[in-house]
Amino acid sequence: MSETLEAGSPAPAFAVPANGGGTVSLAALKGRKVVLYFYPKDDTPGCTTEAIDFTARLADFTAAGASIVGVSRDSVAAHDKFAAKHGLGIVLGADTDGAVTEAYGVWVEKMNYGRKYFGIERSTFLIGADGRIARIWRKVKVKGHVDEVLAAAQAL
């Protein structure tokens, strides 16, 4: 199923433990736009920059009627530590079993220094208030990405 996700597709449902306690789910965000972004690992350079950038624009996303959820396969404890260290104001979901990254097709084979391994492809999904995917960004480059996502959320 994950291979067929495209703009207009229904967003796969998810419910995962979140930083700060509790759970974040698509069902609980029904009726709002959702920026669901996937990142490889807490507290690594690109992931930290992306999380800080989303946090810096949180008020603008909120004004546009959008909730932001960052997802990686790190634990809730790692997310809590990451959020506290960098003053993050966004929700971080812990997809420890990989079900959400698989459903969204972002768990992919990667290559680094000639070594093949599986990991998260940095990707962002803008989900409309109707629960359908409005826009997808794959193989995201962090610089300028948050502004592009914000413009799309505001236009939706």
C-alpha positions as CSV (number, residue, x, y, z in Angstrom):
1,M,0.0,0.0,0.0
2,S,2.7,2.4,0.9
3,E,4.0,2.6,-2.7
4,T,0.7,4.0,-3.9
5,L,0.5,7.0,-1.6
6,E,0.1,10.2,-3.5
7,A,-1.7,13.5,-3.3
8,G,-5.4,12.7,-3.0
9,S,-4.9,9.4,-1.3
10,P,-6.4,8.9,2.2
11,A,-3.7,9.3,4.8
12,P,-3.0,6.0,6.6
13,A,-4.3,6.1,10.2
14,F,-1.7,6.1,12.9
15,A,-1.5,6.2,16.7
16,V,1.9,6.3,18.4
17,P,3.2,7.3,21.9
18,A,4.3,10.9,22.0
19,N,6.9,13.0,23.8
20,G,5.6,14.4,27.1
21,G,3.3,11.4,27.6
22,G,0.1,10.4,25.9
23,T,-0.5,9.4,22.3
24,V,-0.7,11.3,19.0
25,S,-3.1,9.9,16.4
26,L,-4.5,11.0,13.1
27,A,-8.0,10.4,14.4
28,A,-7.5,12.8,17.3
29,L,-6.4,15.5,14.8
30,K,-9.4,14.9,12.5
31,G,-10.8,18.2,11.1
32,R,-7.3,19.9,11.2
33,K,-4.6,20.0,8.7
34,V,-1.6,17.9,9.7
35,V,2.0,18.3,8.8
36,L,3.4,14.7,9.4
37,Y,7.1,14.7,8.9
38,F,9.4,11.8,9.2
39,Y,13.1,12.2,10.2
40,P,15.9,9.6,10.7
41,K,17.1,10.2,14.2
42,D,16.8,12.4,17.3
43,D,19.6,14.9,18.0
44,T,21.5,14.5,14.7
45,P,22.4,17.7,12.8
46,G,19.7,17.7,10.0
47,C,17.0,16.4,12.2
48,T,17.7,18.9,15.0
49,T,17.7,21.8,12.5
50,E,14.4,20.6,11.0
51,A,12.8,20.2,14.4
52,I,14.0,23.7,15.5
53,D,12.7,25.2,12.3
54,F,9.3,23.7,12.7
55,T,9.2,24.8,16.3
56,A,10.2,28.4,15.3
57,R,7.2,28.5,12.9
58,L,4.7,26.7,15.1
59,A,2.5,29.8,15.7
60,D,2.3,30.3,11.9
61,F,1.3,26.7,11.4
62,T,-1.3,27.0,14.2
63,A,-2.7,30.1,12.6
64,A,-3.0,28.2,9.4
65,G,-5.0,25.5,11.2
66,A,-2.2,22.9,11.0
67,S,-0.8,20.6,13.6
68,I,2.8,19.4,13.3
69,V,3.8,15.9,14.2
70,G,7.4,14.6,13.8
71,V,8.0,10.9,13.6
72,S,11.1,8.8,13.9
73,R,11.7,5.3,15.3
74,D,13.4,6.7,18.4
75,S,11.8,5.9,21.8
76,V,9.6,8.3,23.8
77,A,12.5,8.7,26.3
78,A,14.8,9.8,23.5
79,H,12.1,12.2,22.1
80,D,11.7,13.7,25.6
81,K,15.4,14.2,25.9
82,F,15.7,15.7,22.4
83,A,12.7,18.1,23.0
84,A,14.1,19.3,26.3
85,K,17.6,19.8,25.0
86,H,16.5,21.9,22.1
87,G,13.3,23.5,23.5
88,L,11.1,21.9,20.9
89,G,7.4,22.8,21.0
90,I,6.2,20.2,18.4
91,V,4.8,16.8,19.0
92,L,7.2,13.9,18.4
93,G,5.8,10.4,17.8
94,A,7.7,7.3,18.6
95,D,7.2,4.7,15.9
96,T,9.3,2.1,17.6
97,D,7.8,-0.8,15.8
98,G,8.0,0.9,12.4
99,A,4.3,0.5,11.5
100,V,3.8,4.2,10.6
101,T,7.1,4.5,8.7
102,E,6.1,1.4,6.7
103,A,2.5,2.6,6.1
104,Y,3.8,5.9,4.7
105,G,6.5,4.2,2.6
106,V,9.4,6.1,4.2
107,W,11.3,3.1,5.6
108,V,13.7,2.5,2.7
109,E,17.0,0.9,1.8
110,K,19.8,3.5,2.0
111,M,23.5,3.5,1.2
112,N,26.2,5.1,3.2
113,Y,29.9,4.7,2.4
114,G,29.1,1.6,0.4
115,R,27.1,0.0,3.2
116,K,23.4,-0.8,2.6
117,Y,21.0,-0.5,5.5
118,F,17.4,0.4,6.1
119,G,16.4,3.8,7.5
120,I,13.9,6.6,7.3
121,E,13.9,8.7,4.2
122,R,13.3,12.3,5.3
123,S,9.8,13.0,4.1
124,T,6.9,15.3,4.8
125,F,3.2,14.7,4.2
126,L,0.6,17.6,4.3
127,I,-2.7,16.0,5.2
128,G,-5.9,18.0,4.7
129,A,-8.7,18.4,7.2
130,D,-10.5,15.8,5.2
131,G,-7.9,13.2,6.0
132,R,-6.5,13.1,2.5
133,I,-2.9,13.7,1.6
134,A,-2.6,17.1,0.0
135,R,1.1,17.2,-0.8
136,I,4.2,14.9,-0.3
137,W,7.8,15.9,-0.1
138,R,10.3,13.1,-0.3
139,K,14.1,13.1,0.1
140,V,13.7,16.5,1.9
141,K,16.6,18.9,2.0
142,V,16.2,20.7,5.4
143,K,17.2,24.3,4.3
144,G,14.0,26.2,3.4
145,H,11.8,23.2,3.8
146,V,9.7,24.5,6.7
147,D,8.8,27.7,4.8
148,E,7.7,25.7,1.8
149,V,5.5,23.4,3.9
150,L,4.0,26.4,5.7
151,A,3.2,28.1,2.4
152,A,1.4,24.9,1.2
153,A,-0.5,24.6,4.5
154,Q,-1.6,28.2,4.3
155,A,-2.8,27.7,0.8
156,L,-4.7,24.5,1.6
